[in-house]
């Protein structure tokens, strides 16, 4: 079959995600402990500056800077030897007034020097006390916020599927005590809900496995009959293979439910192999509808559950084949590893999809148009399962309307 030119590439998806990217200046968003420390230390620093200003003004007023000397030389011969006032030491003056003026300048200089010395020493003392105040404020903030740290640690343990943990904060009935008690009540309700879910999963596991096991046994018994016709033998093998895949799918879904939507048992899985197996299952239907399947599948190994990942590819490819144009349609499936992530892209021709209806595709039992309701193309759970499995593997799926009709489904999983 002749190669068909590749479809126009979809516009690249912007790499910046406002919900996952850190703010451009993280240092502008300090923790609450740092903010409380700055609040305590800042208040002390402001109070110290005000107190220092008041002391300085009172000291300046007490020493009478700029006023006249408290004494004057009226007459007589005066000899002065002063190390603090070199201008007067050993100097002769023509008049008593000249001496008094020089003495006044010297005394004012000494007063100003004393005030400057007082100010410098006070600033050094204020600086040292500020460092102590900020350190004390940081310690006090940590003590005040220790209940919040306890709540956070408990929340992290609960996030690790340990619903038996409780905060049980003691102390006065303040806001933090009320918060911890409310959180403990919420954990009680969550534990009851998850216990009921696990009980339901256990019962559903038995109810789902039993008929599949019975079907497998009956098929194996019929296949062991050497006198069965060849057509019946082929049909039995096909049904047995389908039954086996159903059992694997049930096991995978039950594992997903038991692990609270987190994959516990992970193994290396190549998305290219997963996509190829899904294409092998859908190829007969695609050939029947005249839909061409193409695309290059590169190596993209992820850690996860192979059965569930194959279900992602199968659901996407089935939807791409079934919701296609009557003639000349195609489905392109590609896999690649880009920037530490494995990417599975399934694009197809098909009807035009409005952008505002894309999000509705992932809702259970929701379809793009009401005329699809009651059709034989599915029950409306395919994309919901795809989204759930992708989230369980720590990834996500994005749907984009394709220009000219159809969709581009992009599944991104961490490697």
MOGI-V349519 format. One record per run of one state. SS is the DSSP state (H for helix, E for strand, C for the rest). FROM is the first residue (numbers start at 1). TO is the last residue. If there is no record, write none. Layout:
SS	FROM	TO
SS	FROM	TO
This chain:
C	1	25
H	26	28
C	29	31
H	32	63
C	64	95
H	96	144
C	145	145
H	146	159
C	160	174
H	175	223
C	224	229
H	230	258
C	259	266
E	267	270
H	271	289
C	290	291
E	292	294
C	295	296
E	297	297
C	298	300
E	301	304
C	305	305
H	306	322
C	323	329
E	330	338
C	339	340
E	341	348
C	349	354
H	355	357
C	358	358
H	359	362
C	363	369
H	370	372
C	373	381
H	382	392
C	393	395
E	396	401
C	402	406
E	407	414
C	415	415
